[in-house]
Amino acid sequence: MSAEVTLGDTPLNTTETADKRQRPRPANGNEKLYRRFYPRLNTRITMPFLIAIVIVAGIGVFIVTQLVSGSIEERINKQLIESAQAASNSVTEIERQQLATLRLMVFTDGVAEAIDNGDIAELDALLQPIATNEQIDDVIVFNAEGESIFALRRIEDRLGIVYDTTLPQNIDSWEGVQRVLIVEADRLGDKYVDVVGEPPNVTFFISAPVIDAENNLLGGVSIGIRASTLVARVREQALSGVTLYGYDGRVLKTTVPLAEDESLALSPRHAAELVATSQEKSVIEEKEISGQPYQVLYAPFKMRDQQIGLIAVALQRSIVTKGIGNSRDQVAILFSGLFIFVALMGMVVTRTIVRPVRRLVDTTRAIREGDLSRRVQLYIPDELGELGTSFDHMTDQLVARNREISDLYLAQVEETSRRDAILGSIRDAVIVLDLRNKMLLRNGAAEDLIEDLRSDAKAYQMLNFLCHTPEQLSQPRTVELAGSFFSVLATSVVMPSGEALGHVIVFRDITALVEAERVKDEMILQLSHELRTPLTAALGNIGLIQMLELGALSEQGVGFIDNSVRSLHTLARMIDQVVDVSTILAKKFSVHFERFNLAFQINNLVAKHRADIDAHGLVVSVLIPSTDLWIEADQERISRVIEELLRNAYSYTLPGGWIEVAAEAKRGRAIISVADSGVGIVEDEQERVFERLYRGQSADAGPTDTRGLGLGLYISKQIVEAHGGKIGLDSIPEHGTIVTIELPLQQR
């Protein structure tokens, strides 16, 4: 017997691997030098704290000089960005309110008619309430020629807020008004912006057309918000100083306290750079305004998505210098306390950690060198104590596991020897395969078999095929290998948990049994032939007696003669069946095809057995649509099949029953059926009735005491299949049976 366990292509020697893993690798010269100068544990613990003190001190200085100021400046910039965002949102909201008021004025009922008619009084009555409610600074109404026909200008005096109706001049020169008059629309619609006036009296107008129901331009309406009003409302949201700039850098309006326009103004070149840069990102600059340092953020100033300048928000930088001064003293106190704390902590940690760790190291080194009696015995209530206790427990378990492994190894060696002895004593060839059908084990008989088959390429190839398809050998299979016959059977090897491990294949040499079976078949065939001679003579002699001496016999004697004839015919039929079976088993069975009328032959066979059918008290009917049903087959053998079915039908049908024989041609095949109302066959036996020598329970349930050999249906199936046909059976106990045969009409 041999065994092989592989992992990939390399044998796995677990003992050698474990030894290599356990033995420490000898240190070379470089490693010794490295270990000598490598710092000890107490140094590695205290050194980081000392280094940390230096690093923290340096970081402290950096924090004072850089991070504090940077952090405060970052907060200022963040606040500045938030103020700029608030300012931008405020401008957007003011624009939305202006547009809403403009739409309200344009679409107020009567405004279009008043513009078309030039009705100033009506315009004043319709628009002044809206302007008052919405606190609009300026309103201008113009006709289709661009001439102003009505105006409202908000004025604040000691009596309150009033509106002046003085008409402005030259509004037809405003670009926004011109685009309204030509009814031009862009992606935002048909409303446009104009910047009117000189600083500090700048007003931002938004104009919209007024169109009648026939889509004719009647004129337009412009509403304006002054720069002073705009920056005041923006400052309420931004909570910082707000300044509006024109394209040329001039200050349109500002809310920065005590600031003069000259200190805020930008050069035209710098203003152009800021306008270009602010399109992509906001620009933050440091600027001195009225002697005070400010952080200023510049952003585009847009209305109706049209940039008309810059908007700047400003915050004082004095909080930065103040924050640095306040932090310096705090950091100095913090560093002094931190230095003292770190020094004390390093001393304590060194004492509480180094000693237990050293004890652990000494114990592990001793155990590594083979002294399994050493224990840490470190009883302190912390993680190191738990580590020492766990290590001692692990050592105890290691000792116990070593003892168990030693016992298991001895038991495994004994079990392996016992298994080898059992496998070696089995005379059958036994091969064990894994799940990938690789050979794991084989006994001596299997080795001999493999060695014997190596010289026969075909037999060796067949052996390899069987070993690679064990799932096809769940039932015993007879295989010929190099002139010998083997019964091959494979069984799955399954663990109690249900896990499959592989297969066991057993090759049993049955050459002697096969040879004995062959000799037996030849003897039966020879004996059957020898029995035919005296049987034929007996039938002939009785036939002569029936012809020559029939008148001299009594009625009882005639009955004896008839019974003898029937018995001899039954014996002859049985001998023929035995001969046929022997021929089939010897693979010498053959059929001789000829063309004959199947319908005519069936009628003749029914007529031949009618006397027996009548004697059983049965009614027989033949259902053949045509008198011509030609078929190419072995007439003698097909006739024997039909006779066998007829004989079974009247043998197992009680008196008063019926038999029906039918035949027809369908789709190139002859369909023959024999049905009866007999005792039937139970379902469990219906598949087995075509087996050799099988006689079921129904064989003893017929009305006669005639017993067969259990070969009739077996031979019938062999004959039908030799013709390329099929035979089947369907039966219901106590109701009857129908046997159906399908035969090709022509043989190819």
FENNORQUI-V356816 format. One record per backbone hydrogen bond with DSSP energy under -1.0 kcal/mol. NH is the residue of the N-H (numbers start at 1). CO is the residue of the C=O. E is the energy in kcal/mol with one decimal. If there is no record, write none. Layout:
BEGIN
NH_CO_E / NH_CO_E
END
This chain:
BEGIN
2_442_-1.5 / 4_440_-1.4 / 7_10_-1.3 / 10_7_-1.6 / 17_13_-2.0 / 18_14_-2.3 / 19_15_-2.1 / 20_16_-2.2 / 21_17_-2.0 / 22_18_-1.9 / 23_19_-2.2 / 32_28_-2.0 / 33_29_-2.1 / 34_30_-2.3 / 35_31_-2.6 / 36_32_-2.0 / 37_33_-1.8 / 44_40_-2.3 / 45_41_-1.6 / 46_42_-2.4 / 47_43_-2.7 / 50_46_-1.9 / 51_47_-2.7 / 52_48_-2.5 / 53_49_-1.8 / 54_50_-1.6 / 55_51_-2.7 / 56_52_-3.2 / 57_53_-2.3 / 58_54_-2.4 / 59_55_-3.0 / 60_56_-2.6 / 61_57_-2.2 / 62_58_-2.4 / 63_59_-3.0 / 64_60_-2.6 / 65_61_-2.6 / 66_62_-3.2 / 67_62_-1.4 / 68_63_-3.2 / 70_66_-3.7 / 71_67_-3.6 / 72_68_-2.8 / 73_69_-3.0 / 74_70_-2.7 / 75_71_-2.4 / 76_72_-2.4 / 77_73_-3.1 / 78_74_-2.8 / 79_75_-2.9 / 80_76_-3.1 / 81_77_-2.8 / 82_78_-2.5 / 83_79_-2.5 / 84_80_-2.6 / 85_81_-2.7 / 86_82_-2.5 / 87_83_-2.8 / 88_84_-2.8 / 89_85_-2.8 / 90_86_-2.4 / 91_87_-2.6 / 92_88_-2.4 / 93_89_-2.5 / 94_90_-2.7 / 95_91_-2.7 / 96_92_-2.4 / 97_93_-2.5 / 98_94_-2.7 / 99_95_-2.7 / 100_96_-2.4 / 101_97_-2.5 / 102_98_-2.7 / 103_99_-2.7 / 104_100_-2.1 / 105_101_-2.4 / 106_102_-2.6 / 107_103_-2.6 / 111_108_-1.9 / 114_110_-2.3 / 115_111_-2.4 / 116_112_-2.3 / 117_113_-2.3 / 119_114_-2.4 / 120_118_-1.2 / 123_119_-1.8 / 124_120_-2.5 / 125_121_-2.3 / 126_122_-2.0 / 127_123_-2.9 / 128_124_-1.6 / 131_127_-2.6 / 132_128_-2.5 / 133_129_-2.5 / 134_130_-2.5 / 136_131_-2.2 / 138_224_-1.7 / 139_152_-2.6 / 140_222_-3.0 / 141_150_-3.3 / 142_220_-2.4 / 143_147_-2.3 / 146_143_-1.8 / 149_141_-3.1 / 150_141_-1.6 / 152_139_-2.9 / 153_164_-2.2 / 154_137_-3.3 / 155_162_-3.4 / 157_160_-2.8 / 160_157_-1.5 / 162_155_-2.9 / 164_153_-3.1 / 173_170_-1.2 / 174_171_-1.8 / 178_174_-2.3 / 179_175_-2.1 / 180_176_-1.6 / 181_177_-2.4 / 182_178_-1.5 / 183_180_-1.5 / 184_179_-2.4 / 186_189_-2.7 / 189_186_-1.4 / 192_207_-1.7 / 194_205_-2.4 / 196_203_-2.9 / 201_198_-2.2 / 202_200_-1.0 / 203_196_-2.9 / 204_225_-2.7 / 205_194_-3.1 / 206_223_-2.4 / 207_192_-2.9 / 208_221_-2.2 / 210_219_-2.6 / 212_216_-2.4 / 215_212_-1.8 / 218_210_-2.9 / 219_210_-1.2 / 220_142_-2.7 / 221_208_-2.4 / 222_140_-3.2 / 223_206_-2.1 / 224_138_-2.7 / 225_204_-2.1 / 227_202_-3.1 / 230_226_-2.6 / 231_227_-2.7 / 232_228_-1.7 / 233_229_-2.2 / 234_230_-2.2 / 235_231_-2.5 / 236_232_-1.2 / 237_234_-1.0 / 238_234_-2.5 / 239_235_-2.3 / 241_314_-1.7 / 243_312_-2.5 / 244_253_-3.3 / 245_310_-3.1 / 246_250_-2.3 / 249_246_-1.6 / 252_244_-3.0 / 253_244_-1.2 / 255_242_-2.3 / 259_256_-1.4 / 264_260_-1.3 / 265_261_-2.1 / 266_249_-2.1 / 271_267_-3.0 / 272_268_-2.2 / 273_269_-2.3 / 274_270_-2.5 / 275_271_-2.5 / 276_272_-2.2 / 277_273_-2.8 / 278_274_-2.7 / 280_277_-1.6 / 281_277_-1.9 / 283_298_-1.8 / 285_296_-3.0 / 287_294_-2.8 / 289_292_-2.9 / 292_289_-1.9 / 294_287_-2.7 / 295_315_-3.4 / 296_285_-3.4 / 297_313_-2.5 / 298_283_-3.2 / 299_311_-2.1 / 301_309_-2.3 / 303_306_-2.0 / 306_303_-1.5 / 308_301_-2.8 / 310_245_-1.6 / 311_299_-2.8 / 312_243_-2.9 / 313_297_-1.9 / 314_241_-2.0 / 315_295_-2.1 / 317_293_-2.2 / 320_317_-1.6 / 322_318_-1.8 / 323_319_-1.9 / 324_320_-1.9 / 325_321_-1.7 / 326_322_-1.9 / 327_323_-1.7 / 328_324_-1.4 / 331_327_-2.3 / 332_328_-1.8 / 333_329_-2.0 / 334_330_-2.2 / 335_331_-2.6 / 336_332_-1.7 / 337_333_-2.0 / 338_334_-2.3 / 339_335_-2.3 / 340_336_-1.7 / 341_337_-2.3 / 342_338_-2.5 / 343_339_-1.9 / 344_340_-2.1 / 345_341_-2.4 / 346_342_-2.1 / 347_343_-1.5 / 348_344_-2.0 / 349_345_-2.6 / 350_346_-1.9 / 351_347_-1.5 / 352_348_-2.1 / 353_349_-1.7 / 354_350_-1.6 / 357_353_-2.1 / 358_354_-2.7 / 359_355_-1.9 / 360_356_-2.2 / 361_357_-2.5 / 362_358_-2.4 / 363_359_-2.1 / 364_360_-2.6 / 365_361_-2.2 / 366_362_-1.9 / 367_363_-2.4 / 368_364_-2.4 / 369_365_-1.5 / 370_367_-1.6 / 371_366_-2.4 / 372_370_-1.5 / 374_371_-1.1 / 382_380_-1.9 / 386_382_-2.4 / 387_383_-2.6 / 388_384_-2.6 / 389_385_-2.5 / 390_386_-2.6 / 391_387_-2.4 / 392_388_-2.4 / 393_389_-2.5 / 394_390_-2.6 / 395_391_-2.3 / 396_392_-2.3 / 397_393_-2.5 / 398_394_-2.4 / 399_395_-2.3 / 400_396_-2.3 / 401_397_-3.2 / 402_398_-2.5 / 403_399_-1.9 / 404_400_-2.6 / 405_401_-3.2 / 406_402_-2.1 / 407_403_-2.3 / 408_404_-3.2 / 409_405_-2.6 / 410_406_-2.2 / 411_407_-2.5 / 412_408_-2.8 / 413_409_-2.5 / 414_410_-2.3 / 415_411_-2.8 / 416_412_-2.9 / 417_413_-2.2 / 418_414_-2.4 / 419_415_-2.9 / 420_416_-2.8 / 421_417_-2.2 / 422_418_-2.4 / 423_419_-3.0 / 424_420_-2.4 / 425_421_-1.5 / 429_507_-2.2 / 431_505_-2.5 / 432_441_-2.8 / 433_503_-3.2 / 434_438_-2.0 / 437_434_-2.0 / 440_432_-3.3 / 441_432_-1.2 / 442_2_-1.1 / 443_430_-1.6 / 447_443_-2.2 / 448_444_-2.5 / 449_445_-2.4 / 450_446_-2.7 / 451_447_-2.4 / 452_448_-2.5 / 453_449_-1.9 / 456_453_-1.2 / 460_456_-2.8 / 461_457_-2.3 / 462_458_-2.0 / 463_459_-2.1 / 464_460_-2.1 / 465_461_-2.1 / 466_462_-2.3 / 467_463_-2.1 / 468_464_-1.3 / 472_469_-1.4 / 473_470_-1.9 / 477_488_-2.0 / 479_486_-3.0 / 481_484_-3.1 / 484_481_-1.8 / 486_479_-3.0 / 487_508_-2.8 / 488_477_-3.3 / 489_506_-1.7 / 490_473_-2.9 / 491_504_-2.4 / 493_502_-2.6 / 495_499_-3.2 / 498_495_-2.2 / 501_493_-3.3 / 502_493_-1.1 / 503_433_-1.6 / 504_491_-2.7 / 505_431_-3.0 / 506_489_-2.7 / 507_429_-2.9 / 508_487_-2.2 / 510_485_-2.3 / 514_510_-2.8 / 515_511_-2.5 / 516_512_-2.5 / 517_513_-2.6 / 518_514_-2.3 / 519_515_-2.5 / 520_516_-2.5 / 521_517_-2.5 / 522_518_-2.3 / 523_519_-2.5 / 524_520_-2.8 / 525_521_-2.6 / 526_522_-2.7 / 527_523_-3.2 / 528_524_-2.6 / 529_525_-2.1 / 530_526_-2.3 / 531_527_-2.3 / 532_528_-1.4 / 535_531_-1.9 / 536_532_-2.9 / 537_533_-2.1 / 538_534_-2.6 / 539_535_-2.5 / 540_536_-2.2 / 541_537_-2.7 / 542_538_-2.5 / 543_539_-1.9 / 544_540_-2.1 / 545_541_-2.4 / 546_542_-2.4 / 547_543_-1.7 / 548_544_-3.3 / 549_545_-2.2 / 558_554_-2.4 / 559_555_-1.9 / 560_556_-2.1 / 561_557_-2.6 / 562_558_-2.6 / 563_559_-2.5 / 564_560_-2.5 / 565_561_-2.3 / 566_562_-2.5 / 567_563_-2.5 / 568_564_-2.6 / 569_565_-2.5 / 570_566_-2.5 / 571_567_-2.6 / 572_568_-2.5 / 573_569_-2.5 / 574_570_-2.4 / 575_571_-2.4 / 576_572_-2.5 / 577_573_-2.2 / 578_574_-2.5 / 579_575_-2.6 / 580_576_-2.6 / 581_577_-2.7 / 582_578_-2.5 / 583_579_-2.4 / 584_580_-2.7 / 585_581_-2.8 / 586_582_-2.0 / 587_584_-1.5 / 588_583_-2.9 / 594_633_-2.0 / 596_631_-2.3 / 598_629_-3.0 / 601_597_-2.1 / 602_598_-2.5 / 603_599_-2.0 / 604_600_-2.0 / 605_601_-2.3 / 606_602_-2.5 / 607_603_-2.3 / 608_604_-2.3 / 609_605_-1.6 / 613_609_-2.3 / 614_610_-3.3 / 615_611_-2.3 / 616_612_-1.2 / 617_614_-1.8 / 618_613_-1.8 / 619_657_-1.7 / 621_659_-2.1 / 623_661_-3.4 / 631_596_-2.4 / 632_745_-1.9 / 633_594_-2.5 / 638_634_-2.7 / 639_635_-2.1 / 640_636_-1.8 / 641_637_-1.8 / 642_638_-2.3 / 643_639_-2.6 / 644_640_-2.2 / 645_641_-2.0 / 646_642_-2.5 / 647_643_-3.0 / 648_644_-2.2 / 649_645_-2.1 / 650_646_-2.3 / 651_647_-1.6 / 652_648_-1.6 / 656_617_-3.1 / 657_654_-1.5 / 659_619_-2.9 / 660_675_-2.9 / 661_621_-2.9 / 662_673_-2.6 / 663_623_-1.9 / 664_671_-1.6 / 666_669_-3.0 / 669_666_-1.1 / 670_743_-3.8 / 671_664_-3.3 / 672_741_-2.8 / 673_662_-2.6 / 674_739_-2.2 / 675_660_-3.0 / 676_737_-2.2 / 677_658_-1.4 / 679_652_-2.3 / 685_682_-1.2 / 689_685_-1.1 / 691_688_-2.3 / 693_710_-1.4 / 694_691_-1.3 / 699_696_-1.3 / 700_697_-1.4 / 701_698_-1.5 / 715_711_-2.8 / 716_712_-2.4 / 717_713_-2.4 / 718_714_-1.8 / 719_715_-2.4 / 720_716_-2.6 / 721_717_-2.6 / 722_718_-1.7 / 724_721_-1.5 / 725_720_-2.3 / 726_742_-1.8 / 728_740_-2.5 / 730_738_-2.2 / 732_736_-2.4 / 734_679_-3.1 / 735_732_-2.3 / 736_732_-1.9 / 738_730_-2.6 / 739_674_-2.2 / 740_728_-2.4 / 741_672_-3.5 / 742_726_-2.9 / 743_670_-2.3 / 745_668_-1.9
END
